[in-house]
Amino acid sequence: MADQLDNLPADAPLFVHPAVFEHQDLVITKPNNADFVTKKLLMDKSKELLMKLDYPETKKNLDMMVKELLSQAGYGRYDAGSYDIEVWSQGITERVRKGNETEKYSQLDGFYKDLRIEKAKNQELTEDSNANNGLMFEGETLNDFIFTAYGKNPAKLRNLDYKQLNKSLERAGLVRLDRKRFTPKFEGIINGQRQLLSEHDVISQALKTIEQNYEADQTKEQVMDYLRNAYGNPPKKRLKLAMKILKNTGNVQLLRKLNVQSQPMIYPKKAKER
């Protein structure tokens, strides 16, 4: 029925026997409890539901609320009236606020108050190649992660803090939404070539250096585990260790930390050294 609403007039009674539309002389009897549920009343109640639950009135949200209300009719109660739709509306409001079917309602536009989270909620998570536990979430979306990490209380989820979510993603071995660790922060030289490096690049180069230059022993494993363990070790400490490792090797050299307020230096191409 929801898919056919556009073709119905505003005053069409929705819950009457189908024979009404086949026989022009059939008398339509009003339900005992009030007026008919017309298309207009259904749409008005759907808009009212969205307003009560603090969701924007978008086509997607309106369509979902219409279907939720129609599904309450039980697909057979042709005598449903305006009293019934009021009861259905109250029931949906209670279920949403109590957190029943949060995963379904999270697909409403505007579920997350922070637009950055809302925009990314159905995106697939990206594993941090430097971490050792991101594979646990392979194939899952940001929504899946949020429900696992924070539960399904809609009041809590809708007001989720963006900074806190980014920290949680990082600790889980996943790429942050703000991609903070991928922002160029250093100028360095790798194999004779000047490059801009992010924190992620520095740790990645340190891991590569250890793998190539250190003998396989317990110390090597411990150092690599420390650099890869985003859950147990703070980002600053992992970065500090990575910089120390690179300082003691010859193929990677960190020149300076970039000033965020200034543009990075642009180096002219040099002629080949003799």
Secondary structure, DSSP 8 states (H G I E B T S, - for coil): -GGGGGGS-TT-BSSS-GGGGT-TT------TTSSB-BHHHHHHHHHHHHHHTT----HHHHHHHHHHHHHTTTTT-TT-BHHHHHHHHHHHHHHHHHTTTHHHHTTSTT-SSSHHHHHHTTSB--B-TT-SSGGGGTT-BHHHHHHHHH-S-HHHHHT--HHHHHHHHHHTTB--TT-GGGSEEEEEEETTEEEEEEHHHHHHHHHHHHHHHS-SSHHHHHHHHHHH-TTTS-HHHHHHHHHHHHHT-SSEEEEEE--TTS------------
